[in-house]
């Protein structure tokens, strides 16, 4: 089932190219498929996203990375990376402290730049991670 799910999902860099912008995503360190525990960090975060009306979709990691075709619980967050955007501010305040450290253990919050996504598409090689920020 996990393999079928992985075949239906998009890689985060493909989403960045499709949206034609930098994209936000979260990764969960302790994800185990299927995540049905209502008290897991991932399910609690999904509940918060839904309460806030923030759209998300499951996604795969960066395409040319090792094991990028195995779903690891990551979520693309349909919020622009814009420090002035109210929804981005709400999301950032929920996840990060004033120094940018994660408030919630087990969640990693990333921005993938469109530039890196385009570079990956044209090069077809492993990235140097210059466009990935946490």
C-alpha positions in Angstrom: 0.0 0.0 0.0 2.8 2.4 0.9 4.4 1.8 -2.5 1.1 2.6 -4.3 0.7 5.8 -2.2 4.3 6.8 -3.2 3.5 6.4 -6.9 0.5 8.9 -6.6 2.4 11.6 -4.7 4.5 14.5 -6.1 8.0 15.3 -5.1 8.3 18.6 -3.3 10.6 20.0 -6.1 8.0 19.2 -8.7 5.4 21.1 -6.6 7.7 24.1 -6.5 8.1 24.0 -10.3 4.3 23.6 -10.7 3.5 26.5 -8.4 6.4 28.5 -9.8 7.5 29.7 -6.4 9.4 28.7 -3.2 7.4 26.1 -1.3 7.0 25.2 2.3 7.0 21.6 3.6 7.3 19.7 6.9 8.9 16.5 7.7 8.2 14.3 10.6 11.1 12.5 12.3 9.2 9.6 13.8 6.7 8.9 11.0 5.4 5.3 10.6 2.9 4.4 7.9 0.0 4.4 8.4 -0.1 7.2 11.0 -3.5 6.7 12.7 -2.5 7.6 16.2 -4.6 10.7 17.0 -1.9 11.8 19.5 1.1 11.6 17.1 2.9 14.8 16.4 1.9 14.5 12.7 -1.8 14.0 13.4 -1.9 16.8 16.0 -0.2 19.2 13.4 -2.7 18.1 10.7 -5.5 18.9 13.1 -4.1 22.4 13.7 -3.7 23.0 10.0 -7.3 22.0 9.4 -8.5 24.3 12.3 -6.6 27.2 10.7 -7.9 26.4 7.2 -4.4 25.9 5.9 -4.3 23.6 2.9 -1.8 20.8 2.7 -1.1 17.7 0.7 1.2 14.7 1.4 4.4 14.9 -0.7 7.6 13.1 -1.4 11.0 14.5 -0.7 13.4 16.0 -3.2 13.4 13.9 -6.4 17.0 12.7 -6.8 17.6 12.0 -3.2 18.1 8.5 -1.8 14.8 6.9 -0.8 12.8 9.8 -2.2 10.2 7.4 -3.6 9.2 6.1 -0.1 6.6 8.2 1.6 7.9 9.5 4.9 4.9 11.5 6.1 6.0 14.9 4.6 3.4 17.5 3.9 3.5 20.3 1.4 1.9 23.4 2.9 0.0 25.6 0.5 1.2 28.9 1.9 3.5 31.3 0.2 7.0 31.9 1.7 6.4 35.5 2.4 7.3 37.0 5.7 4.4 39.6 5.4 1.8 37.0 4.5 -0.6 36.5 7.5 -0.9 32.8 7.1 2.8 32.3 6.8 3.3 34.4 10.0 0.7 32.2 11.8 2.4 29.0 10.6 5.9 30.2 11.5 4.8 31.4 15.0 3.2 28.0 15.6 6.3 26.0 14.5 9.3 28.2 15.3 10.6 30.4 18.2 12.1 33.8 17.6 15.5 32.3 16.7 13.9 29.9 14.1 14.3 26.8 16.3 11.4 24.3 16.1 9.0 24.5 19.0 7.6 21.0 18.5 9.9 18.1 18.8 9.7 15.7 15.8 8.7 18.3 13.2 11.1 19.9 10.7 9.9 22.9 8.7 11.6 23.7 5.4 11.5 26.1 2.5 12.6 24.8 -0.9 13.5 27.5 -3.3 12.2 27.6 -6.8 15.8 28.1 -8.0 16.9 24.8 -6.5 13.8 23.0 -7.9 14.6 24.4 -11.4 18.3 23.4 -11.0 17.4 19.9 -10.0 15.2 19.6 -13.0 17.8 20.8 -15.4 20.8 19.0 -13.8 19.2 15.8 -12.8 21.8 15.4 -10.1 22.0 15.5 -6.3 21.6 19.1 -4.9 24.2 21.0 -2.9 21.3 22.1 -0.6 21.9 25.8 -1.1 18.2 26.4 -1.8 16.8 24.3 1.1 16.4 26.2 4.4 15.1 24.9 7.7 
